Amino acid sequence: MLTVETLKARYTNDRWGARLGVEPLAWRESPRALEVSLPYRVGNMNMSGRTHGGMLASFLHDAAKLLVWGQSEQDTDPLPQTLDFQISYLTGGGREALTAVAELSRRTREFSFVAVEGRNEAGTAIARAHVVFRNAPSGAAVSHPNQPEGALPALPQPSDAATSRFAPMVKLFNQAMGRAHPGCITEWMGDGLCLMRQEIIPEQDDWAGQVAPGQILTLLDNTGGGAGCSLATDLGMAVTLSIQTAFCEPAAGEALVAHAQSLRREDGLTHNLVQIFGADSLRLKAFGTMTHLVRPGKR
């Protein structure tokens, strides 16, 4: 098992983690667990003054990633590959530092299963996640038999009328994105649909030089929220309730395109399907669902 000091040294090369401010603190034994901290930073908050759902997901994911890599015998061992991530948001994180405890549920020769809990300064659980990793990715070629080579699948698009109607909201989204999420651009939204593009920026990479899974989770959260918001008649507070994501292959060296579709809406709650592709390769990088709630504004 690697020391916390070794984890910190390796993690200094993770630009996404540095942007968030994640720091491993201490090992816990029986069961094996790692405690990790996240300081309060304005850049980690959403427009409502709460911890952004994607940033909180990033924090819990990286706590799990550090735990799994920390089980290595030496610091030159391969990095784990994220396969599946699921998170439930129990309550909002405020303007305060957070901690997370990642606990190793099971580890086999090929896979690791981790449970993570995020807590506020009072020690109250605000989110819980489960993450599955492949311990030693083979790097073998990947194929997508159900996806046409060199082309995106047919993705629904909003009507021209909806695109025009939501143009002012898209402008507001992009103004907010430019400050909080550099390189993220909303292309269009309407009719329960949203398309966003994440340009290449150095701050999105992890320590392996790939787009950090946390960046992908943040993009998924933003795009799903855009689709849900486009169906709201009274846009008050927006809340992410849960995210489930399957990571198909690593992303690196190209922008990302995310498409979200609200499959069902009831009483302000939307269930959104999100797919993320490489903008140049057009290969599927990740897909998942995001459950989103829009509360009416206060009267």
C-alpha positions as CSV (number, residue, x, y, z in Angstrom):
1,M,0.0,0.0,0.0
2,L,1.3,3.5,-0.9
3,T,1.7,6.2,1.7
4,V,-0.5,9.4,1.7
5,E,2.6,11.4,0.9
6,T,3.1,9.3,-2.3
7,L,-0.6,9.9,-3.2
8,K,-0.1,13.6,-2.7
9,A,3.0,13.7,-4.8
10,R,1.4,11.8,-7.7
11,Y,-1.8,13.8,-7.4
12,T,0.0,17.1,-7.9
13,N,0.1,16.2,-11.6
14,D,-3.8,16.1,-11.7
15,R,-4.8,19.5,-13.0
16,W,-8.5,18.8,-12.6
17,G,-8.0,17.8,-9.0
18,A,-5.8,20.9,-8.4
19,R,-8.6,23.1,-9.8
20,L,-11.0,21.6,-7.3
21,G,-8.6,21.6,-4.5
22,V,-8.8,17.9,-3.6
23,E,-6.2,16.7,-1.0
24,P,-5.8,13.2,0.4
25,L,-5.5,13.3,4.2
26,A,-5.1,9.9,5.9
27,W,-5.6,6.2,5.6
28,R,-8.1,4.3,7.8
29,E,-7.8,0.6,8.5
30,S,-10.4,-2.2,9.0
31,P,-12.1,-1.6,6.7
32,R,-9.5,0.0,4.4
33,A,-10.6,3.6,3.7
34,L,-9.1,6.9,2.6
35,E,-10.1,10.4,3.9
36,V,-9.9,13.2,1.5
37,S,-10.7,17.0,1.8
38,L,-12.1,19.7,-0.4
39,P,-11.7,23.3,0.6
40,Y,-14.4,25.9,-0.1
41,R,-13.8,27.6,-3.4
42,V,-16.1,29.9,-5.3
43,G,-15.4,28.0,-8.6
44,N,-16.9,24.8,-7.1
45,M,-20.3,26.4,-6.4
46,N,-23.3,26.7,-8.7
47,M,-25.4,29.8,-9.4
48,S,-27.6,29.0,-6.3
49,G,-24.6,29.2,-4.0
50,R,-24.4,25.4,-3.4
51,T,-21.7,23.0,-4.3
52,H,-22.0,22.2,-8.0
53,G,-23.3,18.7,-8.5
54,G,-20.5,17.9,-11.0
55,M,-17.8,19.2,-8.7
56,L,-19.2,17.2,-5.8
57,A,-19.3,14.1,-8.1
58,S,-15.7,14.9,-9.1
59,F,-14.6,15.1,-5.5
60,L,-16.1,11.7,-4.5
61,H,-14.8,10.1,-7.7
62,D,-11.3,11.2,-7.1
63,A,-11.4,10.1,-3.4
64,A,-12.3,6.6,-4.8
65,K,-9.6,6.8,-7.5
66,L,-6.9,7.7,-4.9
67,L,-8.0,4.8,-2.7
68,V,-7.8,2.3,-5.5
69,W,-4.4,3.5,-6.8
70,G,-3.2,3.6,-3.2
71,Q,-3.5,-0.2,-3.0
72,S,-0.7,-0.6,-5.5
73,E,2.6,-2.1,-4.4
74,Q,4.7,0.6,-6.1
75,D,4.0,4.1,-7.5
76,T,4.8,3.0,-11.0
77,D,1.8,0.6,-11.2
78,P,-0.9,1.4,-13.8
79,L,-3.6,3.8,-12.9
80,P,-7.2,2.4,-12.4
81,Q,-9.7,3.0,-15.2
82,T,-13.2,4.3,-14.2
83,L,-15.9,2.0,-15.5
84,D,-19.1,3.0,-13.6
85,F,-20.1,5.9,-11.3
86,Q,-23.3,6.4,-9.4
87,I,-24.1,9.2,-6.9
88,S,-27.1,10.3,-4.9
89,Y,-27.3,13.9,-3.5
90,L,-28.7,13.8,0.0
91,T,-28.6,17.6,0.6
92,G,-26.8,20.6,-0.8
93,G,-23.3,21.5,0.1
94,G,-22.9,25.1,1.3
95,R,-20.0,27.6,1.5
96,E,-17.8,25.4,3.6
97,A,-15.0,22.8,3.4
98,L,-16.0,19.2,2.7
99,T,-14.5,15.8,3.5
100,A,-15.0,12.4,1.9
101,V,-14.3,8.9,3.1
102,A,-13.8,6.3,0.4
103,E,-14.1,2.7,1.5
104,L,-12.9,-0.3,-0.4
105,S,-15.9,-2.7,-0.6
106,R,-14.1,-5.4,-2.6
107,R,-11.0,-5.8,-4.7
108,T,-10.3,-8.6,-7.2
109,R,-7.4,-9.1,-9.5
110,E,-9.2,-7.1,-12.2
111,F,-11.8,-4.9,-10.5
112,S,-12.2,-2.6,-7.5
113,F,-15.6,-1.6,-5.9
114,V,-15.6,1.5,-3.8
115,A,-18.2,3.3,-1.6
116,V,-17.7,7.0,-0.9
117,E,-19.5,9.4,1.4
118,G,-19.2,13.2,1.2
119,R,-19.7,15.2,4.4
120,N,-20.0,18.8,5.4
121,E,-18.2,20.6,8.3
122,A,-20.9,19.4,10.7
123,G,-20.2,15.8,9.7
124,T,-23.6,15.3,8.0
125,A,-23.6,13.2,4.9
126,I,-24.5,15.2,1.8
127,A,-23.8,12.7,-1.0
128,R,-23.0,9.0,-1.4
129,A,-21.4,7.4,-4.4
130,H,-20.4,3.9,-5.7
131,V,-17.6,3.6,-8.2
132,V,-16.3,0.6,-10.1
133,F,-12.7,0.6,-11.5
134,R,-10.7,-1.7,-13.7
135,N,-7.4,-2.1,-11.8
136,A,-5.1,-2.7,-14.7
137,P,-6.5,-1.6,-18.1
138,S,-5.1,-3.7,-21.0
139,G,-5.1,-0.8,-23.5
140,A,-6.5,-3.1,-26.1
141,A,-8.4,-1.7,-29.1
142,V,-12.0,-0.8,-28.5
143,S,-14.8,-1.3,-31.0
144,H,-18.3,0.1,-31.1
145,P,-20.4,-2.3,-33.2
146,N,-23.6,-0.4,-32.8
147,Q,-22.2,3.0,-33.7
148,P,-21.6,3.9,-37.4
149,E,-17.9,4.4,-38.0
150,G,-17.0,8.1,-38.3
151,A,-20.6,9.3,-37.6
152,L,-22.7,10.2,-34.6
153,P,-26.0,8.3,-34.1
154,A,-29.2,10.2,-35.0
155,L,-29.7,12.5,-32.0
156,P,-33.0,14.4,-31.5
157,Q,-32.9,18.2,-32.0
158,P,-35.3,20.9,-30.8
159,S,-37.6,22.6,-33.2
160,D,-36.5,25.9,-34.8
161,A,-39.2,27.7,-32.8
162,A,-37.8,26.2,-29.5
163,T,-34.2,27.0,-30.4
164,S,-35.2,30.6,-31.1
165,R,-37.3,30.9,-27.9
166,F,-34.5,29.6,-25.7
167,A,-31.7,31.7,-27.4
168,P,-31.7,34.2,-24.5
169,M,-31.4,31.4,-21.9
170,V,-28.5,29.9,-23.9
171,K,-26.8,33.3,-23.8
172,L,-27.2,33.4,-20.0
173,F,-26.0,29.8,-19.6
174,N,-22.9,30.6,-21.6
175,Q,-22.1,33.7,-19.6
176,A,-22.3,31.6,-16.4
177,M,-20.3,28.8,-18.1
178,G,-17.6,31.1,-19.1
179,R,-16.9,32.0,-15.5
180,A,-17.4,28.7,-13.7
181,H,-16.7,26.2,-16.5
182,P,-14.1,27.5,-18.9
183,G,-14.3,26.0,-22.4
184,C,-17.9,24.8,-21.9
185,I,-20.4,26.1,-24.5
186,T,-24.1,25.5,-24.8
187,E,-24.9,25.1,-28.5
188,W,-28.7,24.9,-28.2
189,M,-31.5,23.9,-25.9
190,G,-35.3,23.5,-26.0
191,D,-38.0,20.8,-26.1
192,G,-36.3,18.9,-23.3
193,L,-33.0,18.7,-25.3
194,C,-29.6,20.3,-24.9
195,L,-26.3,20.1,-26.7
196,M,-23.0,21.3,-25.0
197,R,-19.4,21.3,-26.2
198,Q,-16.4,21.2,-23.9
199,E,-13.3,22.6,-25.6
200,I,-9.8,21.4,-24.8
201,I,-8.3,23.2,-21.8
202,P,-5.3,22.1,-19.7
203,E,-7.3,22.3,-16.4
204,Q,-9.5,19.4,-17.5
205,D,-6.8,16.7,-17.6
206,D,-6.1,14.2,-14.9
207,W,-2.6,12.9,-13.9
208,A,-2.6,10.5,-16.9
209,G,-3.0,13.3,-19.4
210,Q,-6.6,12.3,-20.2
211,V,-9.8,14.2,-19.7
212,A,-10.6,13.7,-16.0
213,P,-13.7,11.6,-15.3
214,G,-14.7,14.4,-13.0
215,Q,-14.7,16.8,-15.9
216,I,-16.9,14.4,-17.9
217,L,-19.3,14.1,-14.9
218,T,-19.5,17.9,-14.7
219,L,-20.3,18.1,-18.4
220,L,-22.9,15.4,-18.0
221,D,-24.5,17.2,-15.1
222,N,-24.6,20.6,-16.9
223,T,-26.0,19.2,-20.1
224,G,-28.7,17.1,-18.3
225,G,-29.6,20.2,-16.3
226,G,-29.9,22.2,-19.5
227,A,-32.4,19.7,-21.0
228,G,-34.5,19.6,-17.8
229,C,-34.5,23.4,-17.5
230,S,-35.8,23.8,-21.0
231,L,-39.1,22.2,-19.9
232,A,-39.6,24.3,-16.8
233,T,-42.3,26.9,-16.8
234,D,-41.1,28.6,-13.7
235,L,-37.3,28.4,-13.3
236,G,-36.4,28.7,-9.6
237,M,-33.9,26.6,-7.9
238,A,-32.4,23.7,-9.9
239,V,-31.3,20.5,-8.0
240,T,-29.5,17.4,-9.2
241,L,-30.8,14.3,-7.4
242,S,-28.7,11.6,-8.9
243,I,-26.2,10.7,-11.7
244,Q,-25.4,7.3,-13.1
245,T,-22.6,7.1,-15.7
246,A,-20.8,4.4,-17.7
247,F,-17.4,5.3,-18.9
248,C,-16.8,3.6,-22.3
249,E,-13.2,4.7,-23.1
250,P,-10.7,7.4,-22.0
251,A,-11.0,10.8,-23.7
252,A,-7.9,12.8,-24.7
253,G,-6.7,15.3,-27.3
254,E,-10.1,16.4,-28.5
255,A,-13.1,18.4,-27.5
256,L,-16.2,16.7,-26.2
257,V,-19.8,17.0,-27.3
258,A,-22.6,16.1,-24.9
259,H,-26.2,15.5,-25.9
260,A,-29.0,15.3,-23.3
261,Q,-32.7,14.3,-23.8
262,S,-35.4,14.5,-21.1
263,L,-37.2,11.2,-21.3
264,R,-39.9,12.0,-18.8
265,R,-41.0,15.0,-16.7
266,E,-43.5,15.1,-13.9
267,D,-44.0,17.7,-11.2
268,G,-40.8,19.5,-12.1
269,L,-38.7,16.3,-12.0
270,T,-37.0,15.2,-15.2
271,H,-35.1,12.0,-16.1
272,N,-32.4,12.8,-18.6
273,L,-30.3,10.6,-20.9
274,V,-26.9,12.1,-21.6
275,Q,-24.4,10.8,-24.2
276,I,-20.8,12.2,-24.5
277,F,-18.8,11.9,-27.7
278,G,-15.3,12.9,-28.9
279,A,-15.8,15.9,-31.2
280,D,-13.3,14.7,-33.7
281,S,-13.3,10.9,-33.4
282,L,-17.1,10.8,-32.9
283,R,-16.6,7.9,-30.5
284,L,-18.8,7.4,-27.5
285,K,-16.8,8.3,-24.4
286,A,-19.5,8.0,-21.7
287,F,-23.3,7.9,-21.3
288,G,-25.6,8.0,-18.4
289,T,-28.7,9.4,-16.7
290,M,-29.2,12.5,-14.6
291,T,-32.3,13.0,-12.4
292,H,-33.0,16.8,-12.1
293,L,-35.6,18.8,-10.2
294,V,-36.5,22.5,-10.9
295,R,-38.3,24.2,-8.0
296,P,-40.5,27.2,-8.7
297,G,-39.2,30.6,-7.7
298,K,-40.4,32.0,-4.4
299,R,-43.5,34.2,-4.6
